[in-house]
Amino acid sequence: MENKKGWIGKLLTEFISVVFAVLLALGLNHWREANNDEKLAEKALVNIFLEIQSNQKEVEAEIPSYDEQIAKVKVFKDAFDKGEGMPYSLGFNMPVLSRSAWNVANSTGAIKDFDLNMLMELSDIYTFQEMYHNNGVNYMLAMHSVDAKKDENAKAIVDSNYGQLKTFKHWSIQLSAIYQEFIKTYGSQYKELLPDSVLVE
């Protein structure tokens, strides 16, 4: 009887030890995964901040060129309004904006660990950026060089280019401000992760 009780006690002790070891291993594995997920989210977030900062600089750098183009088109527009058509052509520069960091964060699942409010703002920013890009592409496709003596739609083309260019300039200012506001709002929250060059006072 004594031997039987001792054997059961020993078996029970071994069972508890095995269960404890399994639970400990599962706990450590879960901790490692959570730690890896956190590091992935942090790296993705830093890359997104850097991307947004770079995009903001690209957009802001082109805004003065739109003022110059608007002034040039205004000369043509005024001439056409007076019935004094002239040969017309227009150049256009569009900033090259990246969304690679955002795409990677989505494809790796890193965004699941982002703050929900920040994630919604990021989604809005990149949606607007896509609309801005498409608008710029459409504008470039719609631009024409016209000869007032041959093209009966010359005035309409100039008027359209003038309106589209003013709209694109407005969107550029708006997008630049949205980028800056995001960095200013969330930069302080993640300042320990971000390079000093990203932070906006």
N, C-alpha and C positions, 0 to 999 in steps of 0.2 A: 504493500500500500504506500509505504514511504517512497519507494522508488518510482511508483507511478505518479505521485504528486510532484516529486522533483523533476521528473521528465516533462510533465505538463507545464510546470513553472518555467523550465528552461525553454521549452517550445514557445511559450507565450512571450517570454523576454525576447527571443530571437525574432518572433513575428513583429513585435512592437518596434524592434530595431530596424527591421527591413522596411516597415511602413514609414517610419520616421525618415530613413535614408531616401526613400522614393519621394516623399513629400518635400524634403529638403532639396533634392535634385530638381524637382518640378518648380519649386519656388525660385531656385537660382536660375533656371532656364528662363522662367517668366521675367525675372529681373533683368537678365541679359538682353532679352528681346525688347523689353520696355526701354532699356538704356540705349540700345541700338536705334530704336524708333525715335527716341528723343534726339539723338545725335543727328540722325538723318533729317529730321524736321528742322533742327537748328541750322544745318548746312544749307538746306533748301531755302530757308528763310533769308539767310545772309545773301545767297545768290539772287534772290528775288529783289531784295533791297538794292543791290548793286545794279541789277538790270533796270530797275525803275529809275535809279539815279542817272544811268547812262542814257536812257530814253528821254528823260526830262531835258538833259543837256542838248541832245540831238534836236528835239523840237524847238527849244528856246533859241538855239543858234540860227534856225532858219526863219524865225519870225521877221527880222529886219528885211530879208529878201522879199517877203510878201508885201511889205510896205512899198518897196521899190517897184515891184511888178504892178501893184495896184495903181501907183502914180503913173506908170507908163501906159497901162490900159486906159486910164482916165483920159489921157490925151487923145487916144484913138476914139474913145467913146464920145467925147465932146465934139470931135470933128465929125463923126458919123451923125450925131444928133443935129448938127448944123447942115447936114447934107454934103459935107466936104470929106468924102471917103478917101482913104489912102491905103496903100499896101500895109498889111498888118500881120505880125507874127509875135508869138509870146513864148518865152522860156519858163520853165517851172522846176523848182527843186523840191523834192519830197524827202523828209528825214527817213532813214532806215531804222526801224524800231524792232527790237528783239522781243520774243516771248519764249525763248528757249528755257530759261529758268522756271518759268511758270508751267510749261509743258512737262518738264522733268519732274517737278514737284507733284504734278497730277499723276503722271505715269508710274511713279514709285510709291504713290500712296502717302507721301510725306504730309500732304495737306490735311490728313485726318487728325493730325496732332496740332494744327494751327488753332489759334483763338478764333471762335466762330464769327465774331463781328469783323475781325481783320480779314478773315477768309471771304466774307461777303463783299467787303470793300475791294479786295483784290480781284474778285470775279467781275465786279462792275468796271474796275479800271481796265482790265484786259479786254472786256467786251467793248468798251468805248474806244480803246486803242485799235481794235480790229475794225470798227466802224470808221474811225478816222483814216486808217490805212486804205480801206476800200474806197472811201470818198476821194482820197488823193489819186488813187489809180484811175477811178472814173473820170476825175477832172483832167488828168493827163490824156486819157483817151478822147475826151471831148474837145480838147484844144485844137484849133485850126489855124493855119496860115491862109489868109484870104486876100484876094485881089478885088478891091472895091469896084473896079470897072467890069469884072466878069462874074462876080458872085452876088446874086440878088439877095442872098441871106447874110451878107457880110455884117450888117448892122446888128442883126439878131445874134450872130455868133459873138461879136464883140461884147454886146450887152450880157450875154450868158456867161462868157469868160470873166467879165468884171464881177458879176454877182457871185459866181462860184469861188473866185479867188478871195473875195471878202469873207465868204463863209468859211473857207479853209483857214484863213488867218484867225478868225474868231475861234474855231475849233482848236487851233494850235495853242492859243493863249489859254483856253479852257483846259486842255489836256495837260499842259505844263503846270498849271495851278493844281490840278488834281494829283499829279505825281508828287509835287512839293508838299501838299497837305498830308498825303499818306505818310511820307517820310517824317514830317514834323510830328504827326499824331502818334505814330507807332515807334519811331526811332528811339525815343526816350525809354520806352517800355523794354526794348531789346538792346540798349546801349552797350551792355557788357559783351554782346556777341558781335556788334557791328564795328567796322573800322571807323575811326574818327572822321574820315573824309565823307562818310555817308550822312552823318548827323547834321540836322538843320536846327540852328538856334531859333 
